[in-house]
């Protein structure tokens, strides 16, 4: 029902990635609304920061920590009304990379709403922070964005996704119509759905939605690309491998160990899929302070990556450091890359490994094929529906929450409350399909049942 | 002397309108084609039912007349949906249709401010887009400040029975054949709707011994102000159609005006004719029928479920095929009726015309079906006509306040393409809008306007006092002693570690207020009658909070008023569909605009930005 269109959300706290996603060096994640400070406090710690005495408009250097994320970043707090939106605002400046930004947004969005297109600016306008002419620019933006959404609704995977959600909505509508008939036509004598039967249906729907959600991470991969970390000891040719893949000199290549002190990100498109490569500092035990930071960063990249290219100098045996590292890696997502094929002493490699020469650009295409197979073919069943949109994921999660609660308590619910719950789920899913009009339920009632005096 | 308001038509809408105006101190001329048809129950002899019962309770809570009139003339009253949750508990009364009419007529007659006149209004007089009077077909002219059109199904009505048709109103009453032209001349758009009624049968010829009897429940009433203590004096009976009935209908479908093209009006899905049911649901083996007594002192029985416009010879055959009706004599034949009504989207939420000041419309002329829907509109139109004369703020009930609010908002904001019937599923805040709290939702509003008299007000305050007492008593802390342990164990509930409020116990699934009363005897005799209200209030608390959150979000939009003068085609960024819809409906605020189908959230944002820029 209830999900009426254009519901006011001006007072809810919202979040979004404020920078254009691409290959920028940093991304900004913005939270606006009176809960923003409270949310930031859940994840961000800094040596000299006590949130009770936080200074507005001051940059704090610290760490954003949650589950696998351990991101060194900057945080600024703007106190209402001295912010872009005029509300309390917190901004995180984090390292570049789409994956990291989206993951952090996902974490934050568990505690507030995702902003709709143009919403920050809309609030800025209503709080008198920007002028009408600026706001009119936003109108175009909002229209453009919704146009874009409309278009994407017709693309293949989202089309199938929408269809699936529509089917679920139809099942819900059918259950609801039967309950509504029972409520509005007590004297109706056809057999109607029972609580037990609707429970079974709801459990099926819950399962279906959970499957969709389970596929959401593979969907992310298709949309945002596969994240690949290139790791290995210093000077085994990680940077020259990246250059070979890119076909140009991008990373600084030299034969002095420890040249790549920070990570380098590059993206290529192979067979229609984005592959995001991160060239990391060589991992070894001894290093200076700056290099140590690079190494820490590399270790983090390993955690975030979907796939790891472990580069080895095949002209020599494995070092102790390398053996140790190898043991720590997840074999399922690692490809061993034996570089310097021309002077190799290695004999017989397994299927998770490949011999190449980045210097002579040999076997580079074979490596790409291997990467594709390992990350896409084996991992993603492209015939399955994959979810790529964070907004959709959040909607499904909300729907599952209500479903779970409904199923658990169903034996204690009166029919009017059960109808309320099912309508809530139906409306939630309607945010995806656009079907939220109550009239559609009433149409269903009268098309399926013979009613009236 | 100039009359404050002329009410055209004395059906269920007209009666409420006239009485409300009178209570608010206005002089009223109430016209009716035939005074014998005042408050006439042209179709079934019953008031209430699902959602309709809610409407009656709301009308009553505001100080309207329908609830008391139904209570006082009831021959049976029942609570429907008792097992399905308090939000959908619905009262339904079988009433004596003769008494219902005569009692209402008498109340109108006794009213000092109301002048009743048998007359057909042929013309509405308008000057400078302001209504100023009416002219009857006999040539009399009456001047006034406002007019409420409550013509029901009487405008250019035509009844159809098979190949036969005649330009008359329901039950042989005359139709009004002149007013449509006057409305058209005023620029009002007219449409044609259709409905129907079943046959009335002589009870003497029905074999009741074969049928299941249905009685009422004691102690129920729509209104706290009624006195009739014995409402259950008559019975209804259940029977069914069968394959033979269906065959007769199928064989004669070519003679059914619905299918031969003879009837052009749009019929309701809500009360389909029996031939409609057979065609649309061919797989059903039988359809349920209720036999309802029309009144005391008559043997006529209304056959609910078998409305038809088939020819009389087919009617005879098909009714006789029904169990118990084998020998039945049809006293009045079933018929379909077509009539003129208006497109309700030409009105504002006060039920006044958008173009002609002081001209209100209420009831079936607005495209609704049902006595209760009509009465609710009549009451609101009457109130608003009066408030307008007094230059006071209009009364617009919100969707979260009353079914009446849902009804009128649906009519104005969404419009309807078929006779509109109230249903509980139309109310998105159904859990809030219960019969049991209709007075808590509306009586204060009615009092403020001036419709709720002292007697009702005192009774209401007394009740609120008792409710608060019950709420306070539930705050009591219960110690975890042997008594509590036994109580909880026997109800399969966990035992808390610390003392617990009775209120919190009540929130448990297996506990209700009656069990607490049995165990702890917290409440006195005068309180026990209201325990169910508090029980529902607390059991629903969580859901009510969720609904209230939604209402709060909508409220923000209520605070963005939209001028009726606004030309939406001039707003840059609005999609063309949205511009057209908004220009047609002219919503009063952003909240209403957001409910118009075809207006997207992006359009609403554009609209809000535009408004803000204007300031």
Contacts between the chains, C-beta under 8 A, distances in Angstrom:
chain1	res1	chain2	res2	distance
A	1	B	428	3.9
A	2	B	428	5.2
A	2	B	547	7.8
A	2	B	550	5.8
A	4	B	428	7.6
A	4	B	550	7.9
A	4	B	554	7.0
A	4	B	594	6.3
A	4	B	595	6.6
A	5	B	594	5.5
A	5	B	595	7.7
A	5	B	599	7.3
A	5	B	600	6.6
A	5	B	601	5.2
A	5	B	604	7.3
A	6	B	557	7.5
A	6	B	590	7.9
A	6	B	594	4.1
A	6	B	599	7.8
A	6	B	600	7.5
A	6	B	601	3.9
A	6	B	603	7.8
A	6	B	604	3.7
A	6	B	605	7.5
A	7	B	550	7.7
A	7	B	553	5.2
A	7	B	554	7.1
A	7	B	594	7.8
A	7	B	601	7.9
A	8	B	553	4.9
A	8	B	554	6.9
A	8	B	555	8.0
A	8	B	556	4.0
A	8	B	557	5.5
A	9	B	553	7.0
A	10	B	556	6.3
A	11	B	556	7.8
A	116	B	601	7.8
A	118	B	605	7.3
A	122	B	605	6.1
A	122	B	608	7.9
A	122	B	609	7.2
A	125	B	609	6.2
A	125	B	612	6.6
A	126	B	608	7.5
A	126	B	612	6.1
A	132	B	609	7.6
A	132	B	612	7.8
A	132	B	613	4.1
A	135	B	609	5.1
A	135	B	612	7.9
A	135	B	613	7.0
A	136	B	572	7.0
A	136	B	573	7.2
A	136	B	609	7.5
A	138	B	609	7.4
A	139	B	572	7.3
A	139	B	573	4.0
A	139	B	605	7.7
A	139	B	606	5.4
A	139	B	609	6.3
A	140	B	573	7.4
A	142	B	602	5.2
A	142	B	605	5.9
A	142	B	606	7.3
A	143	B	573	6.6
A	143	B	602	6.3
A	146	B	600	7.3
A	146	B	602	5.0
A	180	B	423	7.7
A	180	B	424	7.9
A	180	B	425	4.3
A	182	B	84	6.6
A	183	B	50	6.9
A	183	B	81	6.6
A	183	B	84	6.0
A	183	B	85	7.9
A	183	B	88	4.7
A	183	B	424	5.7
A	183	B	425	6.9
A	184	B	50	4.8
A	184	B	51	6.7
A	184	B	88	7.8
A	184	B	423	4.8
A	184	B	424	5.5
A	184	B	425	5.8
A	185	B	50	7.1
A	186	B	50	6.6
A	186	B	80	4.5
A	186	B	81	5.0
A	186	B	84	7.4
A	186	B	90	7.7
A	187	B	80	7.8
A	187	B	288	6.6
A	187	B	290	7.2
A	188	B	288	7.7
A	189	B	288	4.8
A	190	B	284	7.6
A	409	B	509	7.8
A	412	B	509	4.2
A	414	B	84	6.4
A	414	B	85	3.1
A	414	B	86	7.5
A	415	B	84	4.3
A	415	B	85	5.3
A	415	B	88	7.4
A	416	B	84	6.4
A	416	B	85	3.4
A	416	B	86	7.4
A	416	B	87	4.1
A	416	B	88	5.0
A	416	B	430	6.5
A	416	B	431	6.5
A	417	B	85	6.1
A	417	B	87	7.9
A	417	B	431	7.0
A	417	B	540	7.5
A	417	B	543	6.1
A	419	B	425	7.7
A	419	B	430	7.7
A	420	B	430	7.1
A	420	B	431	5.9
A	420	B	543	6.0
A	423	B	428	8.0
A	437	B	597	6.2
A	438	B	425	7.4
A	438	B	426	6.6
A	438	B	428	6.5
A	439	B	414	7.2
A	439	B	597	7.7
A	441	B	425	6.4
A	442	B	423	7.0
A	442	B	425	6.4
A	442	B	426	7.0
A	445	B	425	7.1
A	446	B	269	4.3
A	446	B	270	7.8
A	450	B	272	7.5
A	450	B	277	5.1
A	450	B	280	6.8
A	450	B	281	4.2
A	450	B	284	6.0
A	450	B	287	6.8
A	451	B	269	7.7
A	451	B	270	7.2
A	451	B	272	8.0
A	452	B	268	7.4
A	452	B	269	7.2
A	452	B	270	4.9
A	452	B	271	4.2
A	452	B	272	5.3
A	453	B	43	8.0
A	453	B	44	6.3
A	453	B	271	5.2
A	453	B	290	7.9
A	453	B	304	4.7
A	453	B	305	5.8
A	453	B	307	7.1
